């Protein structure tokens, strides 16, 4: 018996980076959005006297058992942590069929970890409680917890404090996949260096936090409210974040005047599509400043995604620290035009849609059709 899962991807709708924290991580504020583009993860597991975790992949860049570095894989870490929490030993085999880019900023490795966990639980007929899943996911990686929720997700802390935002209808999306890879750790180092050498302001984190909190408040969704686990059981989706801090940040009156007007337009957008309300705030990705300076070709790709006034994107940005970029569009025709522009410049581009939470949960197991 085996369990096969779709390991979905994500993009970041805005990403503000604060100064390093005492633990060495950076404070972040972002909105994650899942996409239907995915790897495939196959899990075979059975109880055993001693735990053995075998990881294989069709991609040489994935940490795996034959290469002698499987313990670096987020899926390995997730399985090991889950078995320890379940107090079980098992023989586990995981195969990761890669279609998503490595070091692409689409959360592929983090999603692989969540898919492996869900596959393990189905194979063994056991499941961690929802809060324990989130705690384990946060230990494994900063953007792992979002893949336990899916859809549109507010990320705070170092990204691991997650809140489900209102589900939105699908929006046309074009994802550009350059050949270049971007190191997240090096991107953070460059942000820190620029902050020291150029006096770069760190108030973007506070600003984006307030913008997101304003949308959060307008949505009517209470901070710390419960989400639904992929098993169907309710779990606390944001218990590690501070309800008080979000409440204090929710006043649009504290926003700089240039952004307050955008926030006042949020209510009308929320009635139709909360995702569009978020991009109306003018959220940005702080990594673009340093990544585009290192890889100027990525800036050109963003221009191609944005397009002209006739067929412009609703929003275009780097995803995470890159190298993937994306654009959101109001029509399929505008998205196809953007895809064509990017491809003409020699970069792979995929036309897709955003993946709402309800569909994410329904289709993560591969026996369920995506359509």
N, C-alpha and C positions, 0 to 999 in steps of 0.2 A: 504493500500500500504506500502511496505517496500523496502529498498535498502540494498543489501548484498554485502560486499566488502572483498577482500583478503587483509589482513594486513601483508605485506611482511616483511622480516627480512633483516639484514645487517651483514656484517663482516667488520673489520678494517684491511686494508692493510698497516700496519705500524701505530704507534701512538706515537708521541713525546710529552712529557709533559714538559712545561716550568715552571718557578716559579709562585707563586700566584700573581695575579694582584691586584690593589687597590680595585676592586670590590669584591674580595674574590674568583673569578674564576681563573682557571689556563689557561694560553695560551697553545693552542694545534696545532698540525699539523698532519693531517691524510688523508687517502684516504678511503672513504666508498665504499663498493660494495654490491648491493642488491642481495638477494637470493630468489628463489621461495618458500622456506619454509615460512608458514604463519599461522596466526590466522584468524578467520572469524569474521567480525564485521557487525552486522545488525542494521540499523537505521530506525526508524519510527519518522516522525516529521510533525507537522502541526501548523499553526499560532494559537496563543492563546492570551487571555487578559494578562496573566502573564506567565513568563518563568518557566518551570518545567523540570528538567533533571533527568531522571531515568536511572541508570546504573546497569545492572545485568551481571553475568558471571557464567560459569561452574567451575571456579577455585576459591578456597577460599582465595588465596593470592592476588587477584585483588581487589583494592579499589572499592567499589560498594555501592549502596543505601541500600540494606538490612543489610549491616555491619555498616552503619552509617558513612562511611569514603569516600563517592563518590567524595567529593571535592578534594581529593588527587590524583584522577585519571587524567592523562594527557588528556584523551578524554573529561572529564568533563570540564577541564580548556579551552580546544580548543573550545568546543561548546559554553561555556559561552562567551569567547572572541569574537567569530565569530558573535554571536547574538548581542552583544553590538556594534560591528563595523557596522553591517547591520541595527542597530536600529530597531530590531524586537524582539517580544516576541513569544515564541513557546513552545509547549509541545513536548518534545523530549525523546524518549526511545532508549537506546543503549544496545545491548547484545553483549558481547565479549566472543566468543568461543575460549578458549585457547588451543593451541597445542605447542606453543613456551615456553621455560622456563622463569620463573620469575627470575630476577637477573642473566640473562644468558649472558649479553653483546651483545645481538643480536638486540637491539633496539626495542623490541616488544612493550613496552608501548608507545614509540614515534610513531611507525607506527600505533598503534591503534588510536592515536589522529588524524593523517592525514586521516585515513580511515573514522573516525567519521565525520570529516569536509566535506569530499567529499560526504559522504552519506547525510549529512544535506543539502548541496547545491542542490543535486539532488532532495531530498524530497520537498524542498521549491521552487525549480525552480529559485533560485538566487545564485549568486557566488560572492565572494570577488575578487577584482582585484588581479592579480598575485603578485605585490609588497606587498600588504597588507597581503596576505596569508603568505608570507615569514616573514614579520615583526611579525605577530601573532605567527607563528611557533617558531621563535627565542625566543619570550617571554615565551612560554610554556616549552621549553626544548632545550638543546644544540644540540642534534642530531635529532630533529624533522624536521628541514627544508630539510634535505637530502631526506626524503620520499616524498617531493613535486617534486623532480627531478627524482630519481631512476637511476639505472645503476651505473656507476663509477663516484664518486663525490669527489672533493677535498674539505676538510674541514679545515678552519683556524679560528683564533680568539679563542673562547672556543669550536669550532666545528660547530657553527651556521652560519659562513660565508661560503657559499657553491658555488662551481663552477662545472658545468657539464664537466667532462673530456670525451674524445672521446669514443663512444660506442664500445664495444668489443664483439667478438663472445663468446658464452658460453664456460667456462672452467670447467672441472670436479672438483668437490669439495666434500670433506667429512667433515661433521660437527660432532664433538664429544660433547655429552651433559652429563657431569658429574652430579651426584646428588647434589654436593655441590653448595651453592650459595655464591656469592662474593658481598660484599657491596662496591659500587663505592666510596662513601664518605670515608670509612675506607681505601680503597686503596690509595686515594689521600693523606690522612693523613700520611700513611706510607711512601709514596714517599717524602713528605715534611720532615718527621723525618729523613729518610735516607740521604737526602740532607744536613741536618744540622749536623748529627753525623759522616758522612763518607766523607764529602766534595764532594759529588756526583756532577759531572759537569752538568750544565744545557744547554750546547751548542748543545745537541742532537736536540732540537727544531729548532735551526737555521740551523743545518746540514740537517735535514729532509726537512725543508722548501725549502732549495736550491735544494735538490735532486728532490723534487716534481716539483719545478718551472722549472727545466731543462727539465723534461719530458713534462711539460705543454707547454713550448716553442717549443720543438721538435714536438709536436702534431699539431702546427699551429693554435690552438684554442686561441683566444684573451682573456686575462683576462677581466672579466666583460661583456663578450658577452652574448647574450640573449639565454635563453633556451625556451622550449615550455611547457606551463602549461598543466596540465592534461585535461583541458577543450579544448585545442587546440589553446589557445590564447598565444601570445608571452609575456613573463615576463622577467624582469631583474633577472638573477639567481645569481648574485654576487655583487650587487650594494653596499653592505655594506663593502666590502673589498677594500683595497687600490691597485689601478692599478700600482701606482708608486712603491710600495714596492715589488710587484711581479716582475716588470720589473728589479728592481735592483738586485733581487735574482736569475735571470735566468742564470747567467754566470757560466758554468761548471768549468771555470778556478779557481774559488774560492774554489772548493771542495778539501778536503784532498786527497792525492794521492791514498789512498786505495780505494776510492769510485769513483774517476774520471774515471777509466777504465771501471767500470760498466756503468757509464752514457754514455760513448762513444759508448756502444753497444746498446743504446736505439733506435737509428734511424732504425736499421735493424729490431728490434722487432716491432716497431710501424707500419711498413708496413704490418705485419701479424696480430698482436694483441696488442693493447696499454696496456692491462692489464698485459701481460707478460713483457712489457717494464718496468712497474712500479716495479714488484717484482725483476727484474734484478738489481735494484739499491741497494738491500740489506737492505731495510727498516725493522725496528724492532718495537716492541711494548714495551714501557718503563714500562708498568704495569707488564710485565712478571717477572721482577726482584723481586718485592715485593710480588706479588700474588703467585708465585711458592714457595717462602720461607714460606708463610703461609699455602699453600696447595701443598705439594710435589707431590701428586698424579697427579696433572695437568702437571707437568714437564714430568712425565712418559708417559702421554697421548700424549704430543707433540712428544716425541721420537717415539712412535708408528705411529703417523701420518707421520713423516719424513721418516721412513723406512730405508732400507739399500741402498747401492749404486746401486743395481740392479733395485729397484722399488721406488727410492726416490721421495719425493714430490718436486714440483717446488718451493713451499713455504709453511710453516706451522707456525702458530702463535696463540696466545690467541686473542680472539675477544673482543675489548674494554677492560674493566677491568675483563672480564670473567663472569662466569666460562666456557662458551663455547669456544672450540678451533676448528680450521679448517686446512685443507690442500688443496692445489691446485695441480692438476695432469695433465700430458700430455696425458693420455689415460684412458679409462674406466677400463681397466684391472689393471692398477696401483692403481686407486682409490678403486677398489673392494678389492685389497690386503690390502690397508690401513684400509678400513672399517672392514675387517676381523680381523686385528691385534688389533684394538681398542676394538672390541666386545669380543675378547678372553680375554681381560683384565677386562671384566665386565662392560664396559661403553657403553652406547647407542651411536650408530654412524649411521648417515644418509648419503647416497650417493645422491648427487644432482648436480646441475650445477650453475654457476653464472647466474644472471638474467640481461640481457642487458636492457637499458633504453627503447628501442622501445617496447620490450615485456612487461616490467613493466607497461607502460602506457596503453597498449592494454588490459591487463588481470586483472587490479586491480578491476574492477567490476566483480563480481563472475559469472554473466551470460555468460561471455566470457571464452571459454575453455583455459586451460593453454598450452595445446600441440599445 
